Amino acid sequence: MKNNNLGWYKAKRQLTWYSFIIVSILTLIILTYIPMLTTIKYSFYDVSVVGFGEKFAGLKNYNLILSNASFLRAVGNTVVLALMGLISIPVGFILASLINSLGDGKAQGFFRVGYYFPNIITGVSVILVFQIVLKANDGLLNNALSFITGHQVEIGWLTNAHFGKFGATILSVWSHLGYSMLINLASLQSIPGEVYEAAEVDGATGFQSWLHITIPQMVSCFAFLFITNIIGGLARFTDLFILGGNTSAGRPGGTLQTILMYIYQFSFETPQYGVASAGAMILFVVTLAITLLNLRMTGFFKKNKY
């Protein structure tokens, strides 16, 4: 009898604990996992109206988009923009090194907050500001370049297909530079000072210490930023959508259309939900493959192997 009472008491306590997370679990199931499974299903169907007239199509949607020049161009744009956005990692490291050299004090705090400040500004506000900065005529960047070069510069950073990716990358790097700097700075400050002192005693110069101590100690930090930046770059949508005039066409000239914008096009502008779902699954596979590749390169699986 006592064992039954003890078992009931334990079960009751466990139910009490689970009651605190049941809402989160249900939310994940309803808003995340069910839509994911539905997307997998729809990628194999012809779907013009959700919940009505669905016809099994096999691999038709995948064959359609993989042979579509617009989709392949969107894939190329996505990869190129993601790789170009990686410039925030070395720039952030350089800034972190300079800030770290200031030592603990008000000066370091001032620059740390100053460089991170763009990250707390809402994304749409940043985009609207950069539409002014990157204007072809009398844009702040072109005016600065005109002053430096001594002649009038009128580069269409957001209107010229040859410079569109560069303009979008300038916006992306400025937006993420503070985060990259902060992560790099935290990693730099975690390196024991005794290591540098020992190197100095052995006659190592500042550059040699930076090259043979700092860089190797920062590998895991660089790997983390690399993975997160790549994944963020593959999911890039909002800023490019607004820069292109609130359309998924990827203006100028389709050079800024990413995979997500292609998916959006066939989800809302010209609804073909089967095609959009197939595009979403391809994006998932590409993101997963890049993540696994980076984890393998950084030795993550070896470190966690027992």
Secondary structure, 3 states (H helix, E strand, C coil): CHHHHHHHHHHHHHHHHHHCCHHHHHHHHHHHHHHHHHHHHHCCEECCECCECCEECCCHHHHHHHCCHHHHHHHHHHHHHHHHHHHHHHHHHHHHHHHHCCCCCHHHHHHHHHHHHHHHCCHHHHHHHHHHHCCCCCCHHHHHHHHHHCCCCCCCCCCCCCCHHHHHHHHHHHHHHHHHHHHHHHHHHCCCHHHHHHHHHCCCCHHHHHHHHHHHHCHHHHHHHHHHHHHHHHCCCHHHHHHCCCCCCCCCCCCCCCHHHHHHHHHHHCCCHHHHHHHHHHHHHHHHHHHHHHHHHCCHHHHCCC
